[in-house]
Structures are given as C-alpha cells and as structure tokens.
Amino acid sequence: MGEYRINLPPGFRFYPTDEELVVYFLRRKAAHLPFHPDVIPDVDLGRYDPSELSGKALEANNQWYFFSQMTQNRVSSNGYWKTVGYDEPITSGSKTVGMKKSLVFYVGESPTGMKTNWAMHEYQLLECGTSTSSRSSKRRGKPKIAWNEWVLCRVYENNCGSQSGICDDGTETDLSSLDEVFLSLDDLDEISLPN
C-alpha cells in the first residue's frame, strides 16, 4: 500500500467527537454511502504495527484514523492488541448507536508480550431502531447496513510526558526536574529581557 495523501483546503482540522465518528463516518461506511470529503482510508489492522500507520491512515493531532474489517484477531507481525477496561456506549440523542472499545498494543506473542504506549479506540455500530428487512429498507429508500462488517479505529501513542503529569489513559506520572524547570518558565511576563 502506498503513501496515503489527501488534498484538503487550508485550515481544515479533523477533530471529530465519538458520536460523529460513529454516526457520520462509520454508519455511512457500513451503508456503502459516499463521504464528502472522503478522508478516512481502509487499512488492514493485522498488516501493520501502530508505528507503521504514518502515511497509510488519516493523521490528525498525533492520532491515526482508519476503517478496518471487523475481526476478533487483532494480531500484527510483531505484536497484538489487547482489550482493556469495559466497552463504552456511544450515544446520539437518547439512543445508543455504537460502542467504543479500548485496546493497548503489546509487542511479542500473546499472552507474554510487552506492553507499549500505543493505544487504540475501536468504534463499532449497534443495530438499533432500524428495520433489518431489505424490503422495508428499499421501500423507504434506506440502504442495507452491514452492521458487523467494519470498525473505525483511532490509534494514538500515550504521552506520559505531558505538562499536566497525567497520561492519556488517566494515570498520573512524576515530572522530571527538567519538565518542572520548563513549567516554571511559562509566565513570560515576569521575565525581563535586556534591551
């Protein structure tokens, strides 16, 4: 697979909510409807390690977005994705429309692999409040949706060196001495510079 490039206007920022990822992007993908703009590519999750996604997935704010075929086996050539925590419901209005699964990448073979800083949110649709009958779907003009065919993935590297001292996964970390010095310099109004 070659380098993934998109041509978007200046100032475009891709920063969707969980609801937007499920309702607009994943639902449209599952229903085989077009996107405008079509920015999220299809990537075989088992073919790449997370560090290899640059140029293959949509990169925005140090996060990589892509669609993948739904599979229970989340294994790459060098490691595997392990589910952590509980699935989180994604709601739109008062309806639950999808689920968000949190995973962490481990290098090596399961179950003895070494945990890395790579994390993934995997979004999947829930079949809710719609007719599964193809006849009623055609009559209403609604496309048949392949509920369990696709997932939308958001991969990122946990940054435990953040200024807040809190990692992306919510755990706290100690700041180094150098970090504390730089944080003490954040109020530049108090520093007088020579003329």
C-alpha positions as CSV (number, residue, x, y, z in Angstrom):
1,M,0.0,0.0,0.0
2,G,1.4,3.4,-1.0
3,E,1.5,6.7,0.9
4,Y,-1.9,7.9,1.8
5,R,-2.4,11.6,0.7
6,I,-5.4,13.8,0.9
7,N,-6.0,17.2,-0.6
8,L,-7.9,19.4,1.8
9,P,-8.3,23.2,2.0
10,P,-6.0,25.2,4.3
11,G,-7.2,25.4,7.8
12,F,-9.1,22.1,7.8
13,R,-8.8,20.3,11.1
14,F,-10.0,16.7,11.7
15,Y,-11.2,16.6,15.3
16,P,-14.4,14.6,15.4
17,T,-16.3,13.5,18.5
18,D,-17.0,9.9,19.3
19,E,-20.6,10.4,18.2
20,E,-19.5,11.9,14.8
21,L,-17.1,9.0,14.2
22,V,-19.9,6.5,14.7
23,V,-22.9,8.4,13.2
24,Y,-21.4,10.1,10.2
25,F,-18.3,8.1,9.2
26,L,-18.8,4.5,10.4
27,R,-22.5,4.4,9.7
28,R,-22.0,5.7,6.2
29,K,-19.2,3.3,5.5
30,A,-21.3,0.3,6.7
31,A,-24.2,1.5,4.5
32,H,-21.9,1.9,1.5
33,L,-22.7,5.6,1.2
34,P,-20.3,8.3,-0.1
35,F,-18.4,10.7,2.1
36,H,-17.7,14.3,1.4
37,P,-14.8,14.7,1.8
38,D,-13.7,11.0,1.7
39,V,-10.7,11.3,4.2
40,I,-10.6,8.1,6.2
41,P,-8.9,5.2,4.3
42,D,-9.3,1.4,4.7
43,V,-6.3,-0.3,6.4
44,D,-5.8,-3.9,7.3
45,L,-5.2,-3.8,11.1
46,G,-3.3,-7.0,11.1
47,R,-0.9,-5.9,8.4
48,Y,0.8,-3.0,10.3
49,D,2.1,-2.2,13.7
50,P,0.9,1.1,15.1
51,S,4.2,2.8,14.4
52,E,3.8,2.0,10.7
53,L,0.5,3.8,10.2
54,S,2.0,7.1,9.2
55,G,1.3,7.6,5.5
56,K,-1.3,4.8,5.5
57,A,-4.1,6.3,7.7
58,L,-5.5,9.8,8.2
59,E,-3.2,11.5,10.6
60,A,-4.6,14.4,12.7
61,N,-3.4,15.7,16.1
62,N,-1.0,12.8,16.5
63,Q,-3.8,10.3,16.0
64,W,-4.4,8.0,13.1
65,Y,-7.9,7.2,11.8
66,F,-8.8,4.3,9.5
67,F,-11.5,1.8,8.7
68,S,-10.8,-1.9,9.2
69,Q,-12.7,-5.1,8.6
70,M,-14.1,-6.3,12.0
71,T,-12.1,-9.2,13.4
72,Q,-11.6,-10.9,16.7
73,N,-8.0,-11.5,15.9
74,R,-6.1,-8.2,16.3
75,V,-2.6,-9.5,15.6
76,S,0.2,-7.9,13.6
77,S,3.5,-9.4,12.6
78,N,5.2,-8.0,15.7
79,G,2.5,-8.0,18.3
80,Y,-1.1,-7.9,19.3
81,W,-3.9,-5.6,20.5
82,K,-5.3,-6.4,24.0
83,T,-8.7,-5.1,25.2
84,V,-8.5,-3.1,28.4
85,G,-11.4,-1.9,30.5
86,Y,-15.1,-2.0,29.5
87,D,-16.7,-1.1,26.3
88,E,-18.2,2.4,26.4
89,P,-21.6,3.2,24.8
90,I,-21.7,6.0,22.2
91,T,-25.0,7.8,22.2
92,S,-26.7,10.1,19.7
93,G,-29.5,12.0,21.4
94,S,-31.1,9.4,23.7
95,K,-30.2,6.3,21.5
96,T,-27.1,4.2,21.9
97,V,-25.7,3.9,18.4
98,G,-22.3,2.3,18.9
99,M,-19.7,1.1,21.3
100,K,-16.1,2.2,21.9
101,K,-13.6,-0.5,22.8
102,S,-10.2,0.5,24.3
103,L,-7.1,-1.6,23.4
104,V,-3.4,-1.4,24.1
105,F,-0.6,-2.8,21.8
106,Y,1.8,-5.4,23.1
107,V,5.0,-6.4,21.3
108,G,5.6,-10.2,21.2
109,E,3.3,-13.1,21.4
110,S,0.1,-13.3,23.5
111,P,-0.1,-13.5,26.5
112,T,3.6,-12.8,27.3
113,G,4.1,-9.7,25.2
114,M,5.5,-6.4,26.4
115,K,3.0,-3.5,26.8
116,T,3.7,-0.4,24.7
117,N,2.5,3.2,24.8
118,W,0.3,2.6,21.8
119,A,-3.5,2.7,22.4
120,M,-6.5,2.3,20.2
121,H,-10.2,3.2,20.4
122,E,-12.2,0.8,18.1
123,Y,-15.7,2.0,17.3
124,Q,-18.4,-0.3,16.2
125,L,-22.1,0.1,15.2
126,L,-25.0,-1.2,17.1
127,E,-28.1,-2.2,15.2
128,C,-30.7,-0.1,16.9
129,G,-34.2,1.0,15.9
130,T,-33.9,0.2,12.2
131,S,-35.5,-2.4,10.1
132,T,-33.4,-5.3,9.0
133,S,-35.9,-6.3,6.3
134,S,-34.4,-5.4,3.0
135,R,-37.9,-5.0,1.5
136,S,-38.9,-2.2,4.0
137,S,-35.4,-0.7,3.7
138,K,-35.8,-0.4,-0.1
139,R,-39.3,0.9,0.2
140,R,-38.1,3.7,2.5
141,G,-35.0,4.4,0.3
142,K,-32.7,3.4,3.1
143,P,-29.6,1.3,2.2
144,K,-29.0,-2.0,3.8
145,I,-26.3,-1.6,6.5
146,A,-23.6,-4.2,7.2
147,W,-23.6,-3.6,10.9
148,N,-20.7,-6.0,11.8
149,E,-18.5,-5.7,8.7
150,W,-16.5,-2.5,9.6
151,V,-14.9,-0.8,12.6
152,L,-13.4,2.6,12.7
153,C,-10.1,2.8,14.6
154,R,-8.3,5.8,16.2
155,V,-4.7,4.9,17.2
156,Y,-2.5,7.2,19.3
157,E,0.6,6.9,21.4
158,N,0.0,7.7,25.1
159,N,2.0,10.7,26.1
160,C,3.0,10.4,29.7
161,G,5.4,13.4,29.4
162,S,2.6,15.9,29.2
163,Q,2.7,19.1,31.2
164,S,-0.3,18.1,33.3
165,G,1.5,15.0,34.6
166,I,-1.5,12.9,33.6
167,C,-1.2,10.3,30.8
168,D,-3.7,10.0,28.1
169,D,-5.1,6.9,29.8
170,G,-5.8,8.9,33.0
171,T,-2.9,7.7,35.1
172,E,-0.5,10.1,36.7
173,T,3.2,10.3,36.2
174,D,6.0,12.2,38.0
175,L,7.5,15.2,36.2
176,S,11.3,15.2,35.6
177,S,13.4,18.1,37.0
178,L,13.8,19.5,33.5
179,D,10.0,19.4,33.0
180,E,9.5,21.3,36.2
181,V,12.0,24.0,35.2
182,F,10.2,24.5,31.8
183,L,6.8,24.6,33.5
184,S,8.1,27.3,35.9
185,L,9.1,29.4,32.8
186,D,5.5,29.5,31.4
187,D,4.8,33.0,32.8
188,L,7.0,35.1,30.4
189,D,5.6,38.4,31.7
190,E,7.7,38.1,34.8
191,I,11.0,37.8,32.8
192,S,12.8,41.0,31.9
193,L,14.9,40.8,28.8
194,P,17.9,43.1,28.1
195,N,17.3,45.9,25.6
